[in-house]
Amino acid sequence: MIRRGGTTASASESGFTLIEALVALAILAVASVGLIRATEAHVDSVRGMEGRAAAQWVAENRLAELGLPDAFPAGDAPIEMLGMRWEVRSTSRQTADPDLRAVTVTAHPVGRTSPAATLEGFVDMGTTTAS
């Protein structure tokens, strides 16, 4: 390499030193660890959303089943849906309309205690007929 003035650069002035390369690798390693942690957090977040959405579907299915004739009260035995076993609990209470019951359905994977989804709705009991 020729510099201005016609002199050549010595071998010690060209390229990176070992220390510079090690510092660059250390910075790259720290950045990589941060990126991996962020990716893991994102994957966990998506997995949680997926579980909550599946629990919501399970609860919606139970509420729909409760609207079928002769389905009330439904059993609370574990069910299998979407490749998982779910605990589904349904409770009902009377409303001002004797033909309508308010229902609360909770769903969570077997082995967990806190509900992953809670759904509230109404079920027509079909006890009165229109004239």
N, CA, C and O atoms as a GROMACS GRO file, in nm:
protein
  524
    1MET      N    1   0.084  -0.116   0.000
    1MET     CA    2   0.000   0.000   0.000
    1MET      C    3   0.090   0.124   0.000
    1MET      O    4   0.184   0.133   0.078
    2ILE      N    5   0.060   0.216  -0.087
    2ILE     CA    6   0.141   0.338  -0.098
    2ILE      C    7   0.062   0.454  -0.040
    2ILE      O    8  -0.056   0.472  -0.070
    3ARG      N    9   0.130   0.530   0.044
    3ARG     CA   10   0.069   0.649   0.105
    3ARG      C   11   0.111   0.772   0.027
    3ARG      O   12   0.195   0.767  -0.062
    4ARG      N   13   0.050   0.880   0.064
    4ARG     CA   14   0.093   1.006   0.003
    4ARG      C   15   0.236   1.032   0.041
    4ARG      O   16   0.277   1.006   0.153
    5GLY      N   17   0.302   1.078  -0.043
    5GLY     CA   18   0.441   1.108  -0.017
    5GLY      C   19   0.531   0.994  -0.061
    5GLY      O   20   0.653   1.002  -0.047
    6GLY      N   21   0.472   0.886  -0.116
    6GLY     CA   22   0.551   0.779  -0.171
    6GLY      C   23   0.601   0.675  -0.074
    6GLY      O   24   0.678   0.588  -0.114
    7THR      N   25   0.560   0.678   0.055
    7THR     CA   26   0.608   0.576   0.148
    7THR      C   27   0.507   0.463   0.155
    7THR      O   28   0.389   0.484   0.128
    8THR      N   29   0.552   0.345   0.189
    8THR     CA   30   0.464   0.230   0.200
    8THR      C   31   0.427   0.208   0.347
    8THR      O   32   0.505   0.240   0.437
    9ALA      N   33   0.308   0.153   0.369
    9ALA     CA   34   0.263   0.125   0.506
    9ALA      C   35   0.327  -0.004   0.553
    9ALA      O   36   0.347  -0.098   0.475
   10SER      N   37   0.358  -0.008   0.679
   10SER     CA   38   0.416  -0.130   0.734
   10SER      C   39   0.306  -0.233   0.757
   10SER      O   40   0.188  -0.200   0.752
   11ALA      N   41   0.344  -0.359   0.782
   11ALA     CA   42   0.249  -0.467   0.801
   11ALA      C   43   0.165  -0.447   0.927
   11ALA      O   44   0.051  -0.493   0.932
   12SER      N   45   0.219  -0.378   1.028
   12SER     CA   46   0.145  -0.358   1.151
   12SER      C   47   0.033  -0.256   1.136
   12SER      O   48  -0.053  -0.250   1.224
   13GLU      N   49   0.029  -0.177   1.032
   13GLU     CA   50  -0.072  -0.075   1.014
   13GLU      C   51  -0.188  -0.121   0.927
   13GLU      O   52  -0.287  -0.048   0.917
   14SER      N   53  -0.181  -0.235   0.865
   14SER     CA   54  -0.288  -0.278   0.776
   14SER      C   55  -0.376  -0.382   0.847
   14SER      O   56  -0.324  -0.465   0.922
   15GLY      N   57  -0.511  -0.380   0.823
   15GLY     CA   58  -0.603  -0.479   0.879
   15GLY      C   59  -0.640  -0.449   1.023
   15GLY      O   60  -0.605  -0.344   1.078
   16PHE      N   61  -0.712  -0.545   1.084
   16PHE     CA   62  -0.756  -0.532   1.223
   16PHE      C   63  -0.657  -0.603   1.314
   16PHE      O   64  -0.593  -0.700   1.276
   17THR      N   65  -0.646  -0.552   1.434
   17THR     CA   66  -0.564  -0.622   1.534
   17THR      C   67  -0.649  -0.731   1.598
   17THR      O   68  -0.771  -0.732   1.581
   18LEU      N   69  -0.586  -0.819   1.669
   18LEU     CA   70  -0.657  -0.927   1.737
   18LEU      C   71  -0.753  -0.870   1.841
   18LEU      O   72  -0.865  -0.920   1.855
   19ILE      N   73  -0.712  -0.769   1.914
   19ILE     CA   74  -0.799  -0.707   2.015
   19ILE      C   75  -0.922  -0.648   1.949
   19ILE      O   76  -1.033  -0.666   2.001
   20GLU      N   77  -0.907  -0.579   1.839
   20GLU     CA   78  -1.022  -0.520   1.769
   20GLU      C   79  -1.120  -0.629   1.723
   20GLU      O   80  -1.241  -0.612   1.734
   21ALA      N   81  -1.068  -0.738   1.673
   21ALA     CA   82  -1.153  -0.849   1.630
   21ALA      C   83  -1.227  -0.911   1.748
   21ALA      O   84  -1.345  -0.944   1.736
   22LEU      N   85  -1.158  -0.928   1.861
   22LEU     CA   86  -1.222  -0.985   1.980
   22LEU      C   87  -1.331  -0.893   2.035
   22LEU      O   88  -1.436  -0.940   2.078
   23VAL      N   89  -1.306  -0.763   2.034
   23VAL     CA   90  -1.408  -0.667   2.079
   23VAL      C   91  -1.529  -0.673   1.987
   23VAL      O   92  -1.642  -0.672   2.035
   24ALA      N   93  -1.508  -0.680   1.858
   24ALA     CA   94  -1.619  -0.690   1.764
   24ALA      C   95  -1.699  -0.818   1.786
   24ALA      O   96  -1.822  -0.816   1.781
   25LEU      N   97  -1.632  -0.929   1.809
   25LEU     CA   98  -1.700  -1.056   1.837
   25LEU      C   99  -1.778  -1.050   1.968
   25LEU      O  100  -1.888  -1.105   1.977
   26ALA      N  101  -1.723  -0.985   2.069
   26ALA     CA  102  -1.793  -0.972   2.197
   26ALA      C  103  -1.921  -0.890   2.180
   26ALA      O  104  -2.025  -0.925   2.235
   27ILE      N  105  -1.913  -0.782   2.105
   27ILE     CA  106  -2.032  -0.700   2.079
   27ILE      C  107  -2.136  -0.780   2.003
   27ILE      O  108  -2.255  -0.773   2.035
   28LEU      N  109  -2.094  -0.857   1.905
   28LEU     CA  110  -2.184  -0.941   1.828
   28LEU      C  111  -2.249  -1.048   1.917
   28LEU      O  112  -2.368  -1.077   1.902
   29ALA      N  113  -2.173  -1.105   2.008
   29ALA     CA  114  -2.227  -1.207   2.099
   29ALA      C  115  -2.333  -1.148   2.191
   29ALA      O  116  -2.439  -1.209   2.211
   30VAL      N  117  -2.307  -1.031   2.247
   30VAL     CA  118  -2.405  -0.967   2.336
   30VAL      C  119  -2.532  -0.933   2.258
   30VAL      O  120  -2.642  -0.953   2.310
   31ALA      N  121  -2.519  -0.882   2.138
   31ALA     CA  122  -2.636  -0.851   2.056
   31ALA      C  123  -2.713  -0.977   2.021
   31ALA      O  124  -2.836  -0.976   2.018
   32SER      N  125  -2.644  -1.086   1.994
   32SER     CA  126  -2.709  -1.213   1.961
   32SER      C  127  -2.790  -1.266   2.079
   32SER      O  128  -2.901  -1.315   2.061
   33VAL      N  129  -2.733  -1.257   2.198
   33VAL     CA  130  -2.804  -1.303   2.318
   33VAL      C  131  -2.933  -1.221   2.337
   33VAL      O  132  -3.038  -1.278   2.368
   34GLY      N  133  -2.926  -1.092   2.318
   34GLY     CA  134  -3.045  -1.008   2.329
   34GLY      C  135  -3.150  -1.044   2.226
   34GLY      O  136  -3.269  -1.047   2.257
   35LEU      N  137  -3.107  -1.071   2.105
   35LEU     CA  138  -3.200  -1.109   1.998
   35LEU      C  139  -3.265  -1.243   2.029
   35LEU      O  140  -3.385  -1.260   2.006
   36ILE      N  141  -3.189  -1.338   2.080
   36ILE     CA  142  -3.245  -1.470   2.114
   36ILE      C  143  -3.347  -1.456   2.227
   36ILE      O  144  -3.453  -1.519   2.221
   37ARG      N  145  -3.318  -1.375   2.327
   37ARG     CA  146  -3.413  -1.355   2.438
   37ARG      C  147  -3.541  -1.290   2.388
   37ARG      O  148  -3.650  -1.329   2.430
   38ALA      N  149  -3.530  -1.193   2.300
   38ALA     CA  150  -3.649  -1.127   2.246
   38ALA      C  151  -3.732  -1.226   2.164
   38ALA      O  152  -3.855  -1.224   2.169
   39THR      N  153  -3.666  -1.311   2.088
   39THR     CA  154  -3.736  -1.411   2.008
   39THR      C  155  -3.808  -1.511   2.098
   39THR      O  156  -3.923  -1.547   2.071
   40GLU      N  157  -3.743  -1.557   2.205
   40GLU     CA  158  -3.807  -1.649   2.298
   40GLU      C  159  -3.928  -1.586   2.364
   40GLU      O  160  -4.031  -1.652   2.380
   41ALA      N  161  -3.918  -1.460   2.402
   41ALA     CA  162  -4.031  -1.391   2.464
   41ALA      C  163  -4.148  -1.381   2.365
   41ALA      O  164  -4.263  -1.397   2.404
   42HIS      N  165  -4.118  -1.355   2.240
   42HIS     CA  166  -4.222  -1.346   2.138
   42HIS      C  167  -4.290  -1.481   2.118
   42HIS      O  168  -4.412  -1.488   2.108
   43VAL      N  169  -4.212  -1.588   2.112
   43VAL     CA  170  -4.268  -1.722   2.095
   43VAL      C  171  -4.358  -1.756   2.213
   43VAL      O  172  -4.466  -1.811   2.192
   44ASP      N  173  -4.316  -1.725   2.335
   44ASP     CA  174  -4.399  -1.751   2.453
   44ASP      C  175  -4.528  -1.671   2.448
   44ASP      O  176  -4.634  -1.721   2.485
   45SER      N  177  -4.520  -1.547   2.402
   45SER     CA  178  -4.638  -1.463   2.390
   45SER      C  179  -4.737  -1.521   2.289
   45SER      O  180  -4.857  -1.526   2.314
   46VAL      N  181  -4.686  -1.564   2.175
   46VAL     CA  182  -4.772  -1.623   2.072
   46VAL      C  183  -4.834  -1.753   2.123
   46VAL      O  184  -4.952  -1.779   2.099
   47ARG      N  185  -4.757  -1.834   2.193
   47ARG     CA  186  -4.809  -1.959   2.249
   47ARG      C  187  -4.921  -1.931   2.349
   47ARG      O  188  -5.021  -2.002   2.352
   48GLY      N  189  -4.905  -1.828   2.431
   48GLY     CA  190  -5.010  -1.791   2.526
   48GLY      C  191  -5.137  -1.745   2.457
   48GLY      O  192  -5.247  -1.782   2.498
   49MET      N  193  -5.122  -1.665   2.352
   49MET     CA  194  -5.239  -1.619   2.276
   49MET      C  195  -5.309  -1.738   2.211
   49MET      O  196  -5.432  -1.743   2.206
   50GLU      N  197  -5.231  -1.831   2.161
   50GLU     CA  198  -5.288  -1.950   2.098
   50GLU      C  199  -5.369  -2.030   2.200
   50GLU      O  200  -5.479  -2.077   2.168
   51GLY      N  201  -5.316  -2.046   2.320
   51GLY     CA  202  -5.387  -2.119   2.425
   51GLY      C  203  -5.515  -2.050   2.467
   51GLY      O  204  -5.617  -2.115   2.488
   52ARG      N  205  -5.510  -1.917   2.479
   52ARG     CA  206  -5.631  -1.843   2.517
   52ARG      C  207  -5.737  -1.850   2.407
   52ARG      O  208  -5.856  -1.860   2.437
   53ALA      N  209  -5.695  -1.844   2.281
   53ALA     CA  210  -5.791  -1.855   2.170
   53ALA      C  211  -5.855  -1.993   2.168
   53ALA      O  212  -5.976  -2.005   2.147
   54ALA      N  213  -5.776  -2.097   2.190
   54ALA     CA  214  -5.831  -2.233   2.194
   54ALA      C  215  -5.929  -2.248   2.310
   54ALA      O  216  -6.035  -2.309   2.295
   55ALA      N  217  -5.895  -2.192   2.427
   55ALA     CA  218  -5.985  -2.199   2.542
   55ALA      C  219  -6.115  -2.125   2.514
   55ALA      O  220  -6.222  -2.168   2.557
   56GLN      N  221  -6.106  -2.015   2.442
   56GLN     CA  222  -6.227  -1.940   2.405
   56GLN      C  223  -6.316  -2.024   2.315
   56GLN      O  224  -6.438  -2.024   2.331
   57TRP      N  225  -6.257  -2.097   2.219
   57TRP     CA  226  -6.335  -2.184   2.131
   57TRP      C  227  -6.402  -2.295   2.210
   57TRP      O  228  -6.518  -2.330   2.185
   58VAL      N  229  -6.329  -2.352   2.306
   58VAL     CA  230  -6.385  -2.458   2.390
   58VAL      C  231  -6.505  -2.404   2.468
   58VAL      O  232  -6.609  -2.469   2.475
   59ALA      N  233  -6.491  -2.286   2.526
   59ALA     CA  234  -6.601  -2.226   2.602
   59ALA      C  235  -6.719  -2.193   2.511
   59ALA      O  236  -6.834  -2.215   2.550
   60GLU      N  237  -6.693  -2.142   2.391
   60GLU     CA  238  -6.801  -2.112   2.297
   60GLU      C  239  -6.875  -2.239   2.256
   60GLU      O  240  -6.998  -2.238   2.244
   61ASN      N  241  -6.801  -2.348   2.236
   61ASN     CA  242  -6.866  -2.475   2.202
   61ASN      C  243  -6.956  -2.521   2.315
   61ASN      O  244  -7.068  -2.568   2.289
   62ARG      N  245  -6.910  -2.510   2.440
   62ARG     CA  246  -6.993  -2.552   2.553
   62ARG      C  247  -7.118  -2.466   2.561
   62ARG      O  248  -7.227  -2.519   2.584
   63LEU      N  249  -7.106  -2.336   2.542
   63LEU     CA  250  -7.223  -2.249   2.547
   63LEU      C  251  -7.322  -2.286   2.436
   63LEU      O  252  -7.443  -2.286   2.458
   64ALA      N  253  -7.270  -2.318   2.318
   64ALA     CA  254  -7.358  -2.361   2.208
   64ALA      C  255  -7.426  -2.494   2.243
   64ALA      O  256  -7.543  -2.512   2.212
   65GLU      N  257  -7.353  -2.586   2.307
   65GLU     CA  258  -7.411  -2.714   2.347
   65GLU      C  259  -7.523  -2.693   2.448
   65GLU      O  260  -7.624  -2.764   2.445
   66LEU      N  261  -7.505  -2.598   2.536
   66LEU     CA  262  -7.607  -2.571   2.638
   66LEU      C  263  -7.737  -2.521   2.576
   66LEU      O  264  -7.843  -2.535   2.636
   67GLY      N  265  -7.730  -2.464   2.458
   67GLY     CA  266  -7.849  -2.416   2.390
   67GLY      C  267  -7.926  -2.525   2.318
   67GLY      O  268  -8.037  -2.502   2.271
   68LEU      N  269  -7.869  -2.645   2.311
   68LEU     CA  270  -7.937  -2.757   2.246
   68LEU      C  271  -8.046  -2.812   2.337
   68LEU      O  272  -8.034  -2.801   2.459
   69PRO      N  273  -8.151  -2.871   2.280
   69PRO     CA  274  -8.257  -2.929   2.364
   69PRO      C  275  -8.201  -3.040   2.454
   69PRO      O  276  -8.116  -3.118   2.411
   70ASP      N  277  -8.250  -3.046   2.575
   70ASP     CA  278  -8.212  -3.149   2.674
   70ASP      C  279  -8.063  -3.150   2.705
   70ASP      O  280  -8.009  -3.254   2.742
   71ALA      N  281  -7.996  -3.038   2.691
   71ALA     CA  282  -7.852  -3.034   2.718
   71ALA      C  283  -7.822  -2.975   2.854
   71ALA      O  284  -7.706  -2.977   2.897
   72PHE      N  285  -7.921  -2.923   2.923
   72PHE     CA  286  -7.896  -2.855   3.050
   72PHE      C  287  -7.934  -2.944   3.164
   72PHE      O  288  -8.043  -3.002   3.156
   73PRO      N  289  -7.861  -2.962   3.269
   73PRO     CA  290  -7.726  -2.911   3.286
   73PRO      C  291  -7.625  -3.002   3.218
   73PRO      O  292  -7.639  -3.124   3.223
   74ALA      N  293  -7.526  -2.945   3.158
   74ALA     CA  294  -7.422  -3.023   3.091
   74ALA      C  295  -7.321  -3.072   3.193
   74ALA      O  296  -7.296  -3.007   3.294
   75GLY      N  297  -7.264  -3.187   3.165
   75GLY     CA  298  -7.161  -3.239   3.255
   75GLY      C  299  -7.033  -3.158   3.242
   75GLY      O  300  -7.005  -3.097   3.139
   76ASP      N  301  -6.956  -3.160   3.349
   76ASP     CA  302  -6.831  -3.085   3.348
   76ASP      C  303  -6.711  -3.178   3.338
   76ASP      O  304  -6.604  -3.147   3.391
   77ALA      N  305  -6.726  -3.292   3.271
   77ALA     CA  306  -6.615  -3.385   3.253
   77ALA      C  307  -6.514  -3.324   3.156
   77ALA      O  308  -6.552  -3.247   3.068
   78PRO      N  309  -6.387  -3.359   3.170
   78PRO     CA  310  -6.286  -3.307   3.076
   78PRO      C  311  -6.319  -3.349   2.933
   78PRO      O  312  -6.369  -3.459   2.909
   79ILE      N  313  -6.289  -3.260   2.840
   79ILE     CA  314  -6.311  -3.291   2.698
   79ILE      C  315  -6.179  -3.276   2.625
   79ILE      O  316  -6.086  -3.214   2.675
   80GLU      N  317  -6.173  -3.335   2.506
   80GLU     CA  318  -6.053  -3.321   2.425
   80GLU      C  319  -6.089  -3.239   2.302
   80GLU      O  320  -6.186  -3.267   2.232
   81MET      N  321  -6.009  -3.136   2.277
   81MET     CA  322  -6.029  -3.051   2.161
   81MET      C  323  -5.896  -2.989   2.123
   81MET      O  324  -5.820  -2.947   2.210
   82LEU      N  325  -5.868  -2.984   1.995
   82LEU     CA  326  -5.746  -2.925   1.943
   82LEU      C  327  -5.621  -2.994   1.998
   82LEU      O  328  -5.518  -2.930   2.019
   83GLY      N  329  -5.632  -3.123   2.022
   83GLY     CA  330  -5.518  -3.200   2.069
   83GLY      C  331  -5.484  -3.180   2.215
   83GLY      O  332  -5.377  -3.220   2.260
   84MET      N  333  -5.574  -3.117   2.291
   84MET     CA  334  -5.550  -3.094   2.434
   84MET      C  335  -5.673  -3.138   2.513
   84MET      O  336  -5.784  -3.145   2.459
   85ARG      N  337  -5.652  -3.168   2.640
   85ARG     CA  338  -5.764  -3.199   2.730
   85ARG      C  339  -5.798  -3.073   2.808
   85ARG      O  340  -5.709  -3.004   2.859
   86TRP      N  341  -5.928  -3.045   2.817
   86TRP     CA  342  -5.976  -2.921   2.877
   86TRP      C  343  -6.074  -2.950   2.990
   86TRP      O  344  -6.158  -3.040   2.979
   87GLU      N  345  -6.064  -2.874   3.096
   87GLU     CA  346  -6.164  -2.872   3.202
   87GLU      C  347  -6.260  -2.759   3.166
   87GLU      O  348  -6.218  -2.645   3.145
   88VAL      N  349  -6.389  -2.790   3.160
   88VAL     CA  350  -6.490  -2.690   3.127
   88VAL      C  351  -6.593  -2.690   3.238
   88VAL      O  352  -6.650  -2.795   3.270
   89ARG      N  353  -6.618  -2.575   3.295
   89ARG     CA  354  -6.716  -2.560   3.402
   89ARG      C  355  -6.823  -2.461   3.356
   89ARG      O  356  -6.794  -2.356   3.300
   90SER      N  357  -6.947  -2.498   3.381
   90SER     CA  358  -7.056  -2.406   3.348
   90SER      C  359  -7.145  -2.390   3.470
   90SER      O  360  -7.183  -2.488   3.534
   91THR      N  361  -7.177  -2.267   3.499
   91THR     CA  362  -7.270  -2.236   3.608
   91THR      C  363  -7.381  -2.149   3.551
   91THR      O  364  -7.358  -2.070   3.459
   92SER      N  365  -7.500  -2.165   3.605
   92SER     CA  366  -7.611  -2.085   3.554
   92SER      C  367  -7.684  -2.019   3.670
   92SER      O  368  -7.675  -2.064   3.785
   93ARG      N  369  -7.755  -1.915   3.638
   93ARG     CA  370  -7.836  -1.845   3.738
   93ARG      C  371  -7.962  -1.793   3.668
   93ARG      O  372  -7.963  -1.769   3.548
   94GLN      N  373  -8.065  -1.775   3.745
   94GLN     CA  374  -8.192  -1.728   3.690
   94GLN      C  375  -8.182  -1.581   3.652
   94GLN      O  376  -8.101  -1.506   3.706
   95THR      N  377  -8.266  -1.544   3.559
   95THR     CA  378  -8.279  -1.404   3.520
   95THR      C  379  -8.424  -1.361   3.547
   95THR      O  380  -8.505  -1.442   3.593
   96ALA      N  381  -8.455  -1.238   3.518
   96ALA     CA  382  -8.592  -1.190   3.536
   96ALA      C  383  -8.689  -1.263   3.445
   96ALA      O  384  -8.808  -1.275   3.477
   97ASP      N  385  -8.641  -1.311   3.332
   97ASP     CA  386  -8.723  -1.388   3.238
   97ASP      C  387  -8.712  -1.536   3.276
   97ASP      O  388  -8.602  -1.592   3.275
   98PRO      N  389  -8.824  -1.602   3.311
   98PRO     CA  390  -8.816  -1.742   3.354
   98PRO      C  391  -8.771  -1.836   3.242
   98PRO      O  392  -8.729  -1.949   3.269
   99ASP      N  393  -8.779  -1.792   3.119
   99ASP     CA  394  -8.740  -1.876   3.006
   99ASP      C  395  -8.593  -1.860   2.969
   99ASP      O  396  -8.544  -1.926   2.878
  100LEU      N  397  -8.523  -1.772   3.040
  100LEU     CA  398  -8.385  -1.739   3.005
  100LEU      C  399  -8.295  -1.757   3.127
  100LEU      O  400  -8.328  -1.710   3.236
  101ARG      N  401  -8.182  -1.824   3.108
  101ARG     CA  402  -8.085  -1.841   3.217
  101ARG      C  403  -7.953  -1.779   3.175
  101ARG      O  404  -7.910  -1.791   3.060
  102ALA      N  405  -7.890  -1.710   3.270
  102ALA     CA  406  -7.756  -1.655   3.247
  102ALA      C  407  -7.656  -1.766   3.277
  102ALA      O  408  -7.667  -1.835   3.378
  103VAL      N  409  -7.558  -1.783   3.189
  103VAL     CA  410  -7.462  -1.893   3.201
  103VAL      C  411  -7.322  -1.836   3.197
  103VAL      O  412  -7.292  -1.747   3.117
  104THR      N  413  -7.235  -1.887   3.284
  104THR     CA  414  -7.093  -1.854   3.282
  104THR      C  415  -7.017  -1.984   3.256
  104THR      O  416  -7.033  -2.082   3.327
  105VAL      N  417  -6.934  -1.982   3.152
  105VAL     CA  418  -6.855  -2.099   3.115
  105VAL      C  419  -6.708  -2.062   3.128
  105VAL      O  420  -6.664  -1.960   3.075
  106THR      N  421  -6.632  -2.146   3.199
  106THR     CA  422  -6.487  -2.126   3.209
  106THR      C  423  -6.418  -2.250   3.151
  106THR      O  424  -6.468  -2.362   3.163
  107ALA      N  425  -6.303  -2.227   3.090
  107ALA     CA  426  -6.226  -2.337   3.030
  107ALA      C  427  -6.079  -2.317   3.061
  107ALA      O  428  -6.028  -2.205   3.055
  108HIS      N  429  -6.012  -2.427   3.093
  108HIS     CA  430  -5.867  -2.424   3.113
  108HIS      C  431  -5.810  -2.563   3.085
  108HIS      O  432  -5.882  -2.662   3.098
  109PRO      N  433  -5.684  -2.570   3.045
  109PRO     CA  434  -5.624  -2.702   3.021
  109PRO      C  435  -5.622  -2.784   3.151
  109PRO      O  436  -5.608  -2.729   3.260
  110VAL      N  437  -5.635  -2.915   3.136
  110VAL     CA  438  -5.630  -3.004   3.252
  110VAL      C  439  -5.496  -2.986   3.322
  110VAL      O  440  -5.391  -2.984   3.257
  111GLY      N  441  -5.498  -2.972   3.452
  111GLY     CA  442  -5.377  -2.955   3.530
  111GLY      C  443  -5.352  -2.812   3.572
  111GLY      O  444  -5.270  -2.787   3.660
  112ARG      N  445  -5.421  -2.718   3.512
  112ARG     CA  446  -5.410  -2.578   3.553
  112ARG      C  447  -5.534  -2.540   3.630
  112ARG      O  448  -5.641  -2.600   3.612
  113THR      N  449  -5.520  -2.442   3.716
  113THR     CA  450  -5.635  -2.405   3.798
  113THR      C  451  -5.702  -2.276   3.754
  113THR      O  452  -5.823  -2.261   3.770
  114SER      N  453  -5.627  -2.183   3.701
  114SER     CA  454  -5.689  -2.055   3.662
  114SER      C  455  -5.748  -2.067   3.522
  114SER      O  456  -5.686  -2.127   3.433
  115PRO      N  457  -5.867  -2.010   3.501
  115PRO     CA  458  -5.931  -2.022   3.370
  115PRO      C  459  -5.853  -1.948   3.262
  115PRO      O  460  -5.805  -1.837   3.282
  116ALA      N  461  -5.841  -2.012   3.147
  116ALA     CA  462  -5.777  -1.949   3.032
  116ALA      C  463  -5.879  -1.865   2.956
  116ALA      O  464  -5.843  -1.772   2.884
  117ALA      N  465  -6.008  -1.899   2.973
  117ALA     CA  466  -6.114  -1.821   2.908
  117ALA      C  467  -6.239  -1.828   2.994
  117ALA      O  468  -6.270  -1.932   3.052
  118THR      N  469  -6.310  -1.718   3.002
  118THR     CA  470  -6.439  -1.711   3.070
  118THR      C  471  -6.537  -1.647   2.974
  118THR      O  472  -6.511  -1.540   2.918
  119LEU      N  473  -6.650  -1.712   2.957
  119LEU     CA  474  -6.750  -1.665   2.862
  119LEU      C  475  -6.884  -1.658   2.934
  119LEU      O  476  -6.923  -1.752   3.004
  120GLU      N  477  -6.953  -1.547   2.917
  120GLU     CA  478  -7.086  -1.532   2.976
  120GLU      C  479  -7.187  -1.515   2.865
  120GLU      O  480  -7.162  -1.446   2.766
  121GLY      N  481  -7.302  -1.580   2.882
  121GLY     CA  482  -7.407  -1.572   2.781
  121GLY      C  483  -7.541  -1.610   2.841
  121GLY      O  484  -7.555  -1.623   2.962
  122PHE      N  485  -7.637  -1.627   2.754
  122PHE     CA  486  -7.773  -1.661   2.796
  122PHE      C  487  -7.818  -1.783   2.718
  122PHE      O  488  -7.782  -1.802   2.602
  123VAL      N  489  -7.898  -1.866   2.786
  123VAL     CA  490  -7.950  -1.988   2.724
  123VAL      C  491  -8.102  -1.986   2.738
  123VAL      O  492  -8.156  -1.963   2.846
  124ASP      N  493  -8.169  -2.010   2.625
  124ASP     CA  494  -8.317  -2.020   2.624
  124ASP      C  495  -8.353  -2.159   2.676
  124ASP      O  496  -8.315  -2.260   2.617
  125MET      N  497  -8.426  -2.162   2.785
  125MET     CA  498  -8.461  -2.290   2.846
  125MET      C  499  -8.578  -2.357   2.776
  125MET      O  500  -8.600  -2.477   2.794
  126GLY      N  501  -8.654  -2.283   2.696
  126GLY     CA  502  -8.764  -2.342   2.622
  126GLY      C  503  -8.879  -2.388   2.708
  126GLY      O  504  -8.953  -2.478   2.669
  127THR      N  505  -8.895  -2.327   2.826
  127THR     CA  506  -8.999  -2.372   2.918
  127THR      C  507  -9.134  -2.310   2.885
  127THR      O  508  -9.238  -2.364   2.924
  128THR      N  509  -9.136  -2.197   2.815
  128THR     CA  510  -9.264  -2.136   2.779
  128THR      C  511  -9.280  -2.141   2.629
  128THR      O  512  -9.182  -2.141   2.556
  129THR      N  513  -9.402  -2.145   2.584
  129THR     CA  514  -9.429  -2.151   2.440
  129THR      C  515  -9.501  -2.025   2.399
  129THR      O  516  -9.574  -1.963   2.478
  130ALA      N  517  -9.480  -1.987   2.275
  130ALA     CA  518  -9.549  -1.870   2.221
  130ALA      C  519  -9.690  -1.909   2.182
  130ALA      O  520  -9.713  -2.020   2.134
  131SER      N  521  -9.786  -1.819   2.202
  131SER     CA  522  -9.923  -1.852   2.165
  131SER      C  523  -9.968  -1.780   2.042
  131SER      O  524 -10.082  -1.798   1.999
   0.00000   0.00000   0.00000
